[in-house]
Amino acid sequence: MMTVAFIAIIAGVVYLYNSAMFEREKPTIIIENSDYWNLRAPLVISINDSSGLLAYKVTLKSGDESFTLADEQFALPQSVQKLELKTPKRAYALKNKEVTVTVEARDGSKWNFMSGNSATASRVLQVDKKRPYLSTIASSYRIIKGGSAVVIFKAEDDNMEEFYVETNFGKRFKAQPFYKEGYYVTLIAWPVTEETFRATIIAKDSAGNVAKSSVPVIPYNKRYKVSHIKLSDRFLNGKVSELAYAYGVDDDADLIERFKFVNEDMRKSNEDVIHELTSKVSDKMVRNFPINKMYPLKNGQVVAQFGDHRIYSYKGTEISEAYHLGLDLASNAMSPIKTQNPAIVTFAEENGIYGNMPVLYHGMGLYTIYGHCSTMMVKEGDSLRSNETIAKTGRSGYAMGDHLHFGVLVQGIEVRPQEWMDQDWIRKSITDPMREARKLINQR
C-alpha cells in the first residue's frame, strides 16, 4: 500500500510540476518607445504572460524624482496588457536629459509557493523636447491642377527620424539632399482628379517631436475637358474584345463586361504597374537639374489632351469612365521616338492597355512613359544620352491608330506633359527656384 501511495504522490507531484497552473515562465515586458522621448508622447508598454497577470507597476525616475505612472492589481489573472501611459503634467518640468522607466509584473502562476513569477524591465530614455528645425528656402510660385512644382527646404534635428512633403489628399513626396548638408529638394504634383491642393513640409524626430511648415505655392484650379463618348457595337467588337480575350475574359461575356474589364480592371492593373515603377526616388545629392524641354515625336500633332475626363455610354446609359493621363501625339506611322534628356530605362516591356511601353527616369522623381510603341529599341538598365531613339510609334495595347501616348509622372503621379515640353515653364517653375535657393544657401 505504501508503494502505491508513494507512486501516487510522485505522480501528483509530476502532474503539478507540469501543470499550466505551475508554469515557470516570467512575464514578458516590452517597452516599445525608441531611445528618445519628448515626455508628451505616451509610453507604450506590452506585458504578456501565458498564465495571465495579477499585478504590474510602472515608474518613471529622473534624478531624485520618481513618478508612478501605473499600479494595478487584479483579483483574477488578466490577459495581455497593452499600456499607453501619459506623463503627469508635473513631470514636464524635468530638466534631466534622461529618465529611467521601470516596469514590474507578476503573473497568476502557482509557482514559487503560490506567489507566481515576477519580472522587471528598465529602459533609459533620452529626453528630447525640441522640435526639428524647418525652413522653406525657395519654391515654385504656383502649381496648376494636374501640374508640377518644386520646393527646397532646410530640415535639422540631432535625432531626425523622417521628413517629407505631404499634401491635403495624403500623398507624401520624398525629398533628396540638395546642394549642401541639411538642405533638401523635391518635385511635388497635383493630380488632375483632386479638386484642391495644399502641401506641408513635415519633420519628425526619434523622440516624437513634429515640426510643420506650409509650402508657399499658389494653387491654380485649371478646368479640364469632359468628353461624353457613345460606344458602338462595332467598336466594342473590335480592339476592346481583342484585348479582353487576350487577357482572359470568357468568350461568353457580353460587350459591356468586356469593355468594363478593359477600361477599368486592366487600366487599374496597368496603372498600378506604372505608379510603382515611377514612385522611386534616389537618395543622391542634387546640385542642379539641367532639364531640356521634351518633345519626343518630331512634327507630332496632339490628337488627345491630358486630363480629359471620359464618360462612356452605351445605348443611352452611362457605363464607365476614365481619365486620360497623358498626351497623345501622332505623326507618320512607326515614327521614331527620341528623348531630349539623359535618362535611365527603368522598364521596357508590354503593359496591357499601354502596349509596348518604355519608362525613363530623369532624376528627382521625374519619369516619362511612352505607350503603344510598335518596337522598342532600349532595355531596362540602359543609360541614355540626349537625342537617342528609344522606340517607334505604333498601335499596340488599347490604341485605335498609330500614335504615341506620352506621359510624365512625378513620384507616381501623372502630370501635364505640356509643362515639361515648355522650356520657359521649366526655367521659371523649376530651375529658377533651384538657382535662387543655391544663392540663398551660399549667403547663410
N, C-alpha and C positions, 0 to 999 in steps of 0.2 A: 504493500500500500504506500509505503514511504517513497518507493521508487516512482510510482505512478504520480504521486503528489509532486515530487521533485521535478519530474518531466513536465507536469502541468505548469509549475511555477516558471520553469525555464522557457516553456512555450509562450507563457503570458508575457514574460519579460521581452522575449524576442519580438512578439507581436507589438507590444507597446513601443519598443525601440524603433520599429519600422513603421509605426502608425503615423498618419499625417498629423495627428494631434501633437506628436512629439517631434515634428520636423525641426531641423537644427540650422537651417539657413537664416542668416541675418537679413533684415530688411535691406533692400537696395535703395540707395539715395542718390539722386542726380540733381545737381544744381545747374540748370540749363543756361544761365546767363553767360555771356562772354567774360573775359578777364577785366572788362571795363564796365563801369556802371555810372549812370548820371543821377542816381537816387530817386528820380521821378518815375522811371520805368519800373514795372512790377518785377519782383524777384520770382522767377518761375522754377518751381521745385517739384520733382516727381518722387514719390515714395511708394515702393511696391514690395509686397511680401505674399507668399503663397498661402499662408495661414491667416492673413488679414492683420490689420494694425489695431493695437489697443491704445497707443498714445504716440504723440510726436510733439516736438518743440523746436521753434526756430528763433535764434537770437542773432542780433547784429551788434558787433563790438567795434568801437573806434576809440583808440587810446584808452582812457579811463571810463569812457561812457559805454553803456550797454542798453540795448532796447530789445524787448521781447516782441517779436512780430507775430508769433502764433504759439498757442499752448493748448492742445486738445487731448482729451481722454475719452474713451468710448466704453460703454457697458458691454458691447459685443464687438468682435473683430470687424473692421471695416475693410473694404476692397481698396484698390489703388487710389492714392491721393494725388491729385494734380493741383498744386497750390500756385496762386498768383497773388503775391503779398505786396501790399503797398507800404512804403516807408512812412512812419509817423512824421507829421509836419515839423515837429521839433528837431528831427534829425537832419533837416535840410541845411541847418546852420553848421553842420560839421565842417571843420577846417582841415582835418587829416586827409591825406592823399590816398589813403587806402582804408578799407573796412574788412572785417572778417565775419563771414556768415557761417553759423554753425547749426546743423540740423541733427537732432537726436530723435530716434524712433525705436519703438518696442512693439513686437508682434504678439499675436494671440496664441503662440505655441505653448504647450505644457512642458517644454524642455526647461532645463535649469531649475528643477524643483518647482515647476509651475510658474516661474517668473518670466518665461519666454526668452527670445533672443533680442538683443539690443544692438544698435548700430549708431555710429556718429560720423558725420562728414563735415568737413570745414573747407571753406574756399576764401582765399584772399582776393578781393576785387579792388581794382584801381578806380578811384573816384575821378570822374571827368564830367564837369557840369557845363563846359564851354561848348557852344555850338560851332560847327565848321564855319570858316570864313568864305563868303561868296560875293563875287563882284562881276557884273557884266561889263566886258571891255568894249565890245562892238557887236553890231548885228545888222542884218538887212533892214531897210526902212519899213518895208511892208511884205506881206505874204498874201498871195491870191488864192482863193479857194481852188484846190486842185494843183497848187503850185509849191515852190520850194523857197527856203530862206537859209541863212547861215547865222550862227551865234557863236561868239568867242567869249569865254569867261575865265575867271580865276577861282580856284577852289583849293582851300588849305585846311588841314587838320592833322595833328600828330597821330591820331588814331583813325584816320579816314577809312571807312568801310566801302562806300559806294557813292557815286554821283551820276546823274543823268538829267536829261531834259524830258519832262513829262507833259503831255497835252491834256486838255479837258476831256478828251474821249479815251484816255487811258494808254495811249501809245508812249513807249519810252524810247528815246533816242540815245544811243551810246555816244559818248564824246571821246575824241582822241587827243593825246598830248599835242600841244601847239607851241611851236617856236622856242619857248623857254619853260623850264620846270615850274609846275604849278598852274600852267595855263592850258586851256582845252578848247577844242573846236568841234562843232557838229553841224551837219546839214539837218534841217527839220522839214517836215512836209505836212500839208493839209489835204486829207483825202477828199475827193470830189463828193463822196457820199455823206460827209459831215457838214452840218449847217453852220456851226460856229467853230472858232479857233482861239485857244489860249495856250500858252506854253510857259512852263515854270521850271527853273533850274532847281534841282533838289540834291542836297548833300547830306549823308548820314554817316556818323562815326560809330565806332565799335561800342560806345557807351550808350547809344540810343538817342543822342542829340541830333536834331534835324534843323537844317537851315534851308530857306526857300527864297528864291528871287525871281520875279516875273521877267520874262523876255520881252523887251520893249519893241516888238514888231507889230505893225498895224495890220489887222486883217481886212481884206477886201473881198466881199462876198460876190464873186462872179456868178452869173447865171449861165447854165448850160442848156443845150437843146434837149427837148424831149421829143422823141420820134415814135409815132404810133404805126406799127408795121402789121399789115394784114398778111397772114400766111395762106399760101395756096397749096392745094394737093400736089401740084407739080413740084413745087419747092420741097415739100415735106417728103416726097417720094424720091428726091434726088440725093444731094450731098448729106442731108440730115439722116436719111435711112442708111446710107452707106456707112457713115460713122457709127451709128447706133449698132448696126450689125457687127461691124469690125470690133466693137468694144463690148460685145456680149449680150446685147438686148435680144430677147426672144423674138423669133420670126413672127409670132402671132400678136406681138404688141401693136397697139393701134398707132396712128400717125402722131397723135398728141403725146402719147407716152414716149415715143421715140424723140420727139422734139424736146420735151422737158428733160429727158435724160441727157441729151447733148448740151442744151442751153443752161442747165442747172447743175446736174450731177458731174458731168465731165468738166464743165467750166470750173466748178469749185475745186475739183481734184487737181486740175492743171494749174490753177492759180495758187493753190496751196504749195505746189512744187516751186513756182516762181517766187512766192513770198519767202519760202525757206531759203532758197538759193541767194536771194538778194537782201537778206537781213543781217548778214555777217559784216563786221567792221573790224579793221585792223587796229592793233594797239600801237602801231609805229608813230613816231613823232611826225607831225605835219608842219612844214615851214612855209610852204605856199601851195597853191593849187592852180597851176597853169593849164586851164582847160579851154580848148578851142570849141567854137560853135559846131554843132553836129548836124550834118545833112547827109545821111547815109546813101541816098539814091540820087544820082545826077539827073537833073531835069524831072525829078519826081513830082507828080501832081497830087495834091491832097484829095482823096476820094472818100474819106470818113474822118470825122473830127474826134478828138479826145473829149471824154466826159459826156458823150451822147447817151442819154437815158432812153433805152429802147424798150418799148412796151409792145408785146406781141399779142395779137388776137387771131382767133380762128372762127370764122362764121359768126362774127359779131360778139364773141366772148373773149375777154382778156384771159390769157392762159399762162403767161410767163413774162419775165422782164430780165434785163441785164444792163450793165454799164459798159460802154466801150472805152477801155482804159489804155488806149494807145492812139497813134496817128497812122492812118492807112495811106500809103504813098504808092503810086503806080507810074510806071514808065513803059519801056518796051519789055516784052516777055523775056524772062530769065536775065534781067539786068543785073550787073554786078553791084553788090552792096559793100561799101567801104566805111571804115572807121576813121574819123578825123583826129583821134586821140590815142595815145598809148593805152594799152589795156591788157588784162589777163582774161583768158577764156575760162569761165567757171562752169560752163555747160554747153554741150553741142550734141543734142540728141532730139529725137521726136518727142513732142509733148502734147498729145491729144489734139484738141481743137486748134492749138497754135502750130501744129505740124512740126517740121524741122525748125529748130529754134536755138541758135547760138545765144549765149548770155555773156556779156562782157562786164568786167569790173574796172572802173576808172579811178578808184580811190575815194576816201572819205564817205563811204557808204553809198556811192553813186554807181548805179548799174544801168545797162541798156540791154534790151532784148529785141530780137529780130525774128518775127514769126512768118510762117507759111513758105519758107525757103524751098526751092527745088533741089538745090545741092548746097552742102556745107563744105567749106574749104579750110576749116580750122578744127581743132580738137581741144578737149578740156586740158588746161595747163599751159596752153600756148601763150607766149608773150608777144604782143603785137606792137608794131610801131604805127605811127600815123600813116594814113593813106594806103592801108593794106586791104585787099579784097578778102572778105570773110565768108561770103556766100553769094548765091544768086536768087533773085525773086522767084516765086512760084505760086502754087495753089494747094500746097499740102495742108492737111488739117481742115478746119472749117472755113474754107475760102472758096468763093464762087468764081473768082477770076484771079489772074496773075497779079499779085501786088505784095507789098511789104507792110506787115504790122510792126511799127516801130514804137517800142515802149521804153520809158525812162522811169526808174524807181529809186527812191531814197530810203534806205533801210527797210525795204519790204513794202513801201507804199508807192503806188503808181502816181506819177506827177505829170504835169503838162510838158510834153516834148518841145512845144513851141518855145518855152523859156530857154531850154538848152540848145536851141537852134538859132538863138539871137545873141550875138557877141556883145551887144550893148547891154542887154539884160544881165548877162554873165558878169560883165565888168561892174555894173552899178550894184548888183544884188549879192555878188559872191566875192569877187577878187578885191574890189574897193574896200569893203568892210574888213577883210583879212589884212590888207595893207595898212589900213588905219589902226588896226589892233596891234600890229607889229611896231608901228610908230609909237603908240601909247605905252607899250610894254618897255620899249627902249628908254623912255623918259622916266621910268619908275626907279 
